[in-house]
Amino acid sequence: MQDVLHCHKVSKTYADGETTTPVLHHVSLSVKPGEQVAILGSSGSGKSTLLHILAGLDKPSEGDVFFQDKKITALNSAQLAALRNQEMGFIYQFHHLLGEFTALENVAMPLRIGGESAARASQKAQVLLEEVGLAHRMAHLPHALSGGERQRVAIARALVNDPAVVLADEPTGNLDDSTGEQVYQLIEKLSRDKQTAFVVVTHDTALASRMDRILRIKDGILSTQN
Ligand SMILES: Nc1ncnc2c1ncn2[C@@H]1O[C@H](COP(=O)(O)OP(=O)(O)OP(=O)(O)O)[C@@H](O)[C@H]1O
């Protein structure tokens, strides 16, 4: 089975004038379709840097990243933007919903940006909001939703384009334990139903332990957790 996401010997060193900060060291990672992978590490270990490189938001200093058979590290910024819009989903610790748009409009946004008609985008967003249990909250603005509901809207938005992979940065980090558990269960259900791969970076061992595979990152070095 072809990997959905793959990186090979990725290193990253930030350079700022005289100062260089090595952050990632020869990180290699393969993610299969539908697989849930947790990347577990403490603050400053390089988790967000790795996720940004996998998303094509940042370039590695060395090494290559592939999405299916496309070499992400060789794409220009317009090609990367299209790839992110059409083939990847993103979930963040803070929901990043647009405050002046309803839940439905927020979920429809990636489709509208991708050129889908308003009617079709809205119809698809509605289906996703139903799947995350928010059929009764579609017309609400983000401020009128609970933290867990906002994160469920963000999950619906991440999945509305039927991405092959969702990259999530501390998706439960801002939620209490029981709401975090509900959000995890939703990720699990959607991942199984839709065969969407999830790469979740987190320092939450409870969340990581629920996933198919745990990798640990420490001082920019990725290793398998036993
Ligand atoms: N633009 C930058 N320039 C220089 N150093 C950076 C830059 N971005 C990140 N770093 C450094 O790289 C290291 C890893 O940062 P990163 O954000 O990837 O960690 P993290 O594991 O996601 O941490 P957290 O859990 O706190 O978000 C940190 O020591 C950070 O200070």
Residues whose N, C-alpha, C, O or C-beta is under 5 A from the ligand:
A	BS01	LIG	Y14 T21 V23 S42 S43 G44 S45 G46 K47 S48 T49
